[in-house]
């Protein structure tokens, strides 16, 4: 008994653990304050979910709070300034700027993408799917900051169907778009639905040319003209000038996540492409691919600043990125972000070596102050999932992809 007590006391003496870096890591769902253009929030891609906060336009960050449960799929800020995150069978609400969160159960309902009503306090919309004898694409609506939700199933003929993206018109909030896909007996079919009555009913307006393109990942509506719409399938981007009645195929480009018009310049449109971004300067009529300054994967959110068309924000598996030229190029901005996922760690010859998912291999002195520097590795095809020192200063590493 005395020995057992000694061990417990010794362990407790170390106190709580905290991250020491390196800076960066998987960052998702950046949102911008509606009253202060320099204030931002974002979420980590790990569970428990870390909430990070910036007050200087993303140049530096603080670890603000965390919440548990399934990893959220999206976060928005409502018209009255509250933060709401949505995910699988749960929603999380903060009414104090992300300092604390209330978790609520949303049974048999998965929310994949969300957007706030432009003017109504506490109102938000989500695209996802809910269980009704089978999983069905759904429009999910809350008027109380995510405390309760109403589910409307959309009319599809597939065996299973799933919502992936949503948009609301800022000039006419009765106009909405919901995109996703349906699975029939032997194929995936992309779908886009339009509502002109605030979500009470929906009409299928899927672009005919997208019939074999699997999913719709992004939809957007021009801030001032609800007749101009953009939709992005797995393989292409489409544009409508008549409220979705017909669509023009604009360009073949993959994924098209989180399509967003700039409020400061409605001709500027940005979208995520997993490992790249897409950019249009003529309202979606033509597009260019942007990779300059970006790294990592999972780029699903691109946020143009509402007060300055030159500023935009995005995030990936390696961290946060900021653009000062309207999304033409990007700069990593991870000061204070400690969100990396450790895949392997080993001590050798007075150094601690650690591989961070998608960020690479880093080393830090085993004693003294903690400071990390990146180590060049001979492989570029994947992360190290194990590192072993042989005692002579040689490191052996197992690459995660084989």
C-alpha positions in Angstrom: 0.0 0.0 0.0 2.8 2.4 0.8 4.5 1.8 -2.6 1.2 2.4 -4.4 0.6 5.6 -2.6 4.1 6.8 -3.4 3.6 6.2 -7.2 0.3 8.1 -7.3 1.7 11.1 -5.5 4.8 11.2 -7.8 2.6 11.2 -10.9 0.3 13.9 -9.6 3.3 16.0 -8.9 3.8 16.6 -12.6 0.5 18.5 -12.9 -1.5 18.9 -16.0 -0.1 18.4 -19.5 0.1 21.2 -22.0 1.2 21.5 -25.6 4.6 23.0 -26.3 4.5 23.1 -30.1 5.5 23.2 -32.8 3.0 25.8 -33.9 0.3 24.8 -36.5 -2.0 21.9 -36.9 -5.4 21.0 -38.4 -7.6 24.1 -38.3 -11.2 24.2 -39.5 -14.3 26.4 -39.8 -12.8 29.9 -39.5 -15.4 32.6 -38.8 -15.1 36.4 -38.6 -16.9 38.6 -36.1 -19.7 40.7 -37.6 -18.8 43.8 -35.6 -15.0 43.6 -35.5 -13.3 42.6 -38.8 -10.0 41.7 -36.9 -11.6 39.1 -34.6 -11.7 35.5 -35.7 -12.5 32.1 -34.3 -11.7 28.6 -35.6 -11.8 25.0 -34.5 -9.3 22.2 -34.3 -9.7 18.9 -36.2 -9.3 16.8 -33.0 -11.5 15.7 -30.2 -11.8 17.3 -27.7 -12.3 20.2 -30.0 -10.1 23.2 -29.3 -11.5 26.6 -30.0 -8.9 29.2 -31.1 -9.3 33.0 -31.2 -7.5 35.9 -32.8 -8.0 39.6 -32.3 -5.5 40.8 -34.9 -6.9 39.4 -38.1 -5.2 36.0 -37.8 -1.6 37.2 -37.2 -1.6 35.6 -33.7 -3.8 33.2 -31.9 -4.8 32.1 -28.4 -6.2 28.7 -27.2 -9.6 29.9 -26.0 -11.6 26.9 -24.8 -12.6 23.4 -25.7 -15.7 21.1 -25.9 -16.2 17.4 -26.2 -18.4 15.0 -28.2 -18.1 14.2 -31.9 -15.9 16.4 -33.9 -18.0 19.3 -35.4 -18.4 19.7 -39.1 -18.9 23.5 -39.2 -19.2 26.6 -37.1 -21.0 29.9 -37.8 -21.7 33.2 -36.1 -25.4 34.2 -35.9 -26.7 37.7 -36.6 -26.7 38.5 -32.9 -23.1 37.4 -32.5 -23.4 34.0 -31.0 -21.2 31.0 -32.1 -22.9 27.8 -33.1 -21.0 24.6 -34.1 -22.8 21.6 -35.7 -21.9 18.0 -36.2 -23.1 14.4 -35.9 -26.1 14.3 -33.5 -24.9 17.4 -31.6 -24.8 21.1 -31.6 -22.6 23.4 -29.5 -23.5 27.0 -28.6 -21.5 29.8 -27.1 -23.1 33.1 -26.1 -19.9 34.6 -24.6 -17.5 34.8 -27.5 -16.3 31.2 -27.3 -15.3 31.2 -23.7 -17.8 28.5 -22.8 -20.1 26.1 -24.7 -23.4 24.3 -24.2 -23.7 20.9 -25.9 -27.1 19.7 -27.0 -28.2 16.3 -28.5 -29.8 16.3 -31.9 -31.0 12.7 -32.3 -30.4 10.8 -35.6 -29.4 14.0 -37.3 -26.0 14.9 -39.0 -25.3 18.5 -39.9 -22.5 18.9 -42.4 -22.6 22.6 -43.4 -24.3 25.6 -41.8 -25.0 29.2 -42.5 -26.6 32.0 -40.5 -29.7 34.0 -41.4 -28.3 37.4 -42.5 -30.5 39.5 -40.2 -32.6 37.3 -37.9 -31.1 36.9 -34.4 -30.3 33.4 -33.5 -31.5 31.9 -36.8 -29.4 29.4 -38.8 -29.8 26.8 -41.5 -27.9 23.6 -42.1 -27.6 20.9 -44.8 -27.2 17.4 -43.7 -29.1 14.2 -43.3 -31.5 12.6 -40.8 -32.7 9.1 -40.1 -36.3 8.3 -41.2 -36.2 4.6 -41.7 -33.0 5.4 -43.8 -30.7 8.3 -44.1 -32.2 11.1 -46.1 -31.0 14.5 -47.3 -32.4 17.2 -45.0 -32.7 20.9 -44.6 -32.2 21.6 -40.8 -33.4 24.9 -39.3 -33.0 26.6 -35.9 -34.4 29.9 -34.7 -32.8 29.7 -31.2 -29.0 29.6 -31.7 -29.0 25.8 -32.1 -30.9 24.9 -29.0 -33.6 23.1 -31.1 -33.9 22.2 -34.8 -36.6 21.4 -37.3 -35.9 18.9 -40.0 -37.3 19.0 -43.5 -36.6 16.0 -45.8 -35.9 16.9 -49.4 -37.6 15.1 -52.3 -35.1 12.5 -53.7 -35.7 9.0 -55.1 -32.4 7.5 -54.0 -32.1 4.7 -51.4 -29.9 7.0 -49.3 -29.2 10.7 -49.6 -27.0 13.2 -47.9 -26.7 17.0 -47.7 -23.3 18.6 -47.9 -23.6 22.3 -48.5 -26.0 25.3 -48.1 -26.4 28.9 -49.0 -28.9 31.7 -48.2 -29.4 34.9 -50.1 -28.5 38.0 -48.1 -30.7 40.3 -50.1 -33.7 37.9 -50.0 -33.3 35.3 -47.2 -36.3 33.4 -48.5 -34.0 32.0 -51.2 -31.9 29.1 -50.2 -29.8 26.4 -52.0 -29.0 22.9 -50.6 -26.5 20.6 -52.3 -25.5 17.0 -51.8 -26.0 13.6 -53.4 -28.2 10.6 -53.5 -27.3 6.9 -53.8 -29.4 4.9 -56.1 -29.2 1.1 -56.7 -25.8 1.4 -58.4 -24.6 5.0 -58.6 -24.1 8.3 -56.8 -26.2 11.2 -58.2 -25.4 14.8 -57.3 -28.4 17.0 -56.3 -29.1 20.7 -55.8 -32.3 22.0 -54.4 -33.7 25.6 -54.3 -36.3 27.1 -51.9 -38.0 30.4 -52.5 -40.1 30.3 -49.3 -37.5 30.2 -46.6 -37.2 26.4 -46.6 -40.8 25.5 -46.4 -40.5 23.7 -49.7 -37.8 22.8 -52.2 -37.4 22.2 -56.0 -34.7 20.1 -57.6 -32.6 22.5 -59.8 -29.6 20.1 -60.3 -27.5 21.1 -63.3 -28.1 18.5 -66.0 -24.4 18.4 -67.0 -23.5 17.3 -63.5 -25.3 14.0 -63.7 -22.2 11.8 -63.3 -20.2 14.0 -60.9 -21.0 12.3 -57.6 -21.5 15.1 -55.1 -22.2 18.8 -54.7 -19.8 20.2 -52.1 -20.4 24.0 -52.5 -23.2 26.4 -53.3 -23.3 30.2 -53.1 -25.7 33.1 -53.9 -24.6 36.5 -54.9 -25.0 38.9 -51.9 -26.9 41.6 -53.9 -28.6 39.6 -56.7 -30.3 36.2 -55.8 -30.6 35.3 -59.5 -26.8 34.7 -59.6 -25.9 31.4 -58.1 -22.8 29.2 -58.1 -22.6 25.5 -57.4 -19.6 23.2 -57.3 -19.7 19.4 -57.8 -16.9 17.0 -57.2 -15.5 17.7 -60.7 -16.9 21.1 -61.9 -18.2 24.5 -61.1 -21.5 25.8 -62.5 -23.1 29.3 -62.7 -26.8 30.4 -63.0 -28.1 33.9 -63.8 -31.8 33.0 -63.5 -32.1 31.7 -59.9 -31.1 28.1 -60.7 -33.6 27.5 -63.5 -30.6 26.7 -65.7 -26.9 26.4 -65.3 -23.8 27.0 -67.4 -20.7 24.7 -66.9 -17.9 27.1 -66.2 -14.8 25.0 -65.5 -13.6 21.5 -64.5 -12.1 21.8 -61.1 -12.2 19.4 -58.2 -14.1 19.6 -54.8 -15.3 23.2 -54.8 -15.8 23.4 -51.0 -17.3 26.4 -49.2 -17.8 28.7 -52.2 -18.0 32.3 -50.9 -18.6 35.7 -52.4 -16.7 38.7 -51.0 -19.0 41.3 -49.3 -16.4 44.0 -50.0 -16.3 43.2 -53.7 -19.1 41.0 -55.0 -17.0 40.2 -58.1 -14.5 38.2 -56.0 -15.5 34.6 -55.3 -13.3 32.1 -53.5 -13.6 28.3 -52.9 -11.6 25.5 -51.3 -10.2 22.6 -53.3 -8.8 20.3 -50.6 -5.1 21.0 -51.4 -5.7 24.3 -53.2 -8.0 27.3 -53.5 -10.0 28.6 -56.4 -10.5 32.3 -57.3 -12.8 34.3 -59.5 -12.6 38.0 -60.0 -15.7 38.3 -62.3 -18.5 36.9 -60.1 -17.8 33.3 -61.0 -17.7 33.6 -64.8 -14.1 32.3 -64.9 -11.8 30.8 -62.3 -8.1 30.3 -61.6 -6.3 27.8 -59.3 -4.2 29.1 -56.4 -1.5 27.0 -54.6 1.0 29.8 -53.8 1.8 29.7 -50.0 -0.6 26.8 -49.2 0.3 23.5 -47.7 -1.5 20.5 -46.3 -4.9 19.2 -47.2 -8.5 19.5 -46.0 -9.0 23.1 -47.3 -12.8 23.3 -47.1 -13.4 26.9 -45.8 -12.3 30.1 -47.4 -13.5 33.4 -45.7 -13.2 36.7 -47.6 -13.1 39.6 -45.1 -16.4 41.5 -45.1 -14.6 44.9 -44.8 -11.6 44.5 -47.1 -11.5 42.7 -50.4 -7.8 42.2 -50.2 -8.0 40.1 -47.0 -9.1 36.5 -46.9 -8.6 33.5 -44.5 -8.4 29.8 -44.9 -7.1 26.7 -43.0 -5.7 23.2 -43.7 -4.3 20.2 -41.9 -1.1 22.2 -41.4 -2.5 25.4 -40.0 -4.0 28.8 -40.7 -3.3 30.9 -43.8 -3.9 34.6 -44.5 -4.1 36.4 -47.8 -3.4 40.1 -48.3 -4.2 40.1 -52.1 -7.7 38.7 -52.4 -6.7 35.1 -52.4 -4.0 35.3 -55.1 -1.4 34.0 -52.7 -1.3 32.9 -49.0 1.0 33.2 -46.0 1.1 30.8 -43.1 0.1 32.5 -39.8 0.3 30.1 -36.9 1.6 32.1 -34.0 0.0 30.6 -30.8 -1.6 27.7 -32.6 -0.8 24.4 -30.9 -3.0 21.9 -32.7 -0.6 19.4 -34.2 -1.3 15.7 -34.1 1.7 13.7 -32.9 2.3 10.5 -34.8 5.7 9.5 -33.5 8.3 10.6 -31.0 11.7 9.5 -29.9 14.7 10.8 -27.9 18.2 10.5 -29.3 21.6 12.2 -28.5 20.0 14.9 -26.4 17.2 15.7 -28.8 13.5 14.9 -28.9 12.3 14.1 -32.4 8.6 14.3 -33.1 6.6 13.8 -36.3 3.4 16.0 -36.6 0.7 14.9 -39.1 1.1 16.7 -42.4 3.6 19.1 -40.8 6.8 17.0 -40.9 9.5 16.1 -38.5 10.7 18.5 -35.8 13.4 18.4 -33.1 13.8 20.1 -29.7 16.5 19.9 -27.0 15.7 17.2 -24.5 16.5 19.5 -21.6 16.2 23.2 -21.1 13.8 25.6 -22.9 11.5 24.1 -25.5 12.1 25.3 -29.1 11.2 23.3 -32.2 12.9 23.3 -35.6 11.9 21.4 -38.6 14.1 18.5 -39.8 14.6 17.7 -43.4 13.5 14.2 -44.3 14.3 12.0 -47.3 10.7 11.1 -48.0 7.9 13.2 -49.4 5.2 10.6 -49.7 3.9 10.5 -46.2 4.3 10.9 -42.4 6.5 8.9 -40.1 4.3 6.7 -37.9 7.2 5.4 -35.8 10.7 6.6 -35.0 13.4 4.5 -33.2 16.9 5.4 -32.1 19.6 2.7 -32.2 21.8 4.2 -29.5 24.5 5.4 -31.8 22.8 8.5 -33.1 21.1 6.8 -36.0 17.3 7.2 -36.3 15.1 4.6 -37.9 11.7 5.7 -39.2 8.7 3.9 -40.6 6.8 5.9 -43.2 3.1 5.8 -42.8 2.1 5.0 -46.3 4.2 1.9 -46.5 
